[in-house]
Amino acid sequence: MSTTSKLTFAASVATSIGIISYIYFKQHDDRYKLHAGIIRDVQQQEQRKFENMYILEQQQELTKKLREREEKEWNSQNLQTN
């Protein structure tokens, strides 16, 4: 083989190895980012769940206080009318 053909062959092999390596590392990086995104989504869902539970507890407490107040007002109105 001539020197030119050897250099062309070496350049093609080097280019092929470079392309294959780039694709491998790119896929690895993409998989890592997808996995990190899933973990982040799960964490956000858990955070929203806790926030929603807190809001629900607050609403239940406010509803309880409102019912107590309404009951007191109703009772005081009934006492005044009797």
N, C-alpha and C positions, 0 to 999 in steps of 0.2 A: 504494500500500500504506500501511496505517496504521502508526503508530509501534509499536503493540503487536505487529503481525505481523512487522515488521522485527526487533524485539528477540527475539521467539520464534525467528525464523529464524537470527539471529546466535547465539543461545544453543545451538540445535540443531547448527549448524555447529561451534561451539567445542567442544561436548560430543563430537561425532563425531571431531573432530581429536584431542581428548584421549584418547578411547578407543583410536583407531587407533595413536596414538603410544605409549600405554602397552603395548598388545599387541606392537608392534614391538620396543620396548626389552626387554620381558619375554622374548620369544622369543630375542632376541640374548643376553641374560644367561643364559637356560637353555642355549643352545647352547655358550656359553663354559664354563659349569659342567660340562656333559657332556664337553666336550673335556678340561678340566682333570682330570676324574675318570678318563678313559681314560689320560691321561699318568701320573697317580698310580698307577693299576693296573699299568701297564707297569713303572714304576720299582719297585713292590713286588715284582713277579714277578722282575725282575732281581736285586733284593736277596735274595729267597728262594733264587734259583738259586745265587748266590755263597755264601750260608750253607750250602746243601745240599752244594755242592761241597767246602767247607771241612770239613764234618762227615764227608763220605765219605772225604776224604783222611786225616782223623784216624782213622777206623775202619780204613782200610786199613793205616795205620802200626801201630795197636794189634794188628791181626790178624797182621801180619808179626812183631811182637815176641813175640806169644803163640806162634806156630808155632816161632820160634827157641827160645824157652824150653822148649816141649814137646819139641822135638828134642834139646836138651841134656839134659833130664831122661831122656828115653828112652835116649839114648846112655850116660849115666852109669849107669842101671839095668842096661843090657846089659853094661857093663864089670864091674859088681859081681857079676853072676850068672855070668859066665864065669870 
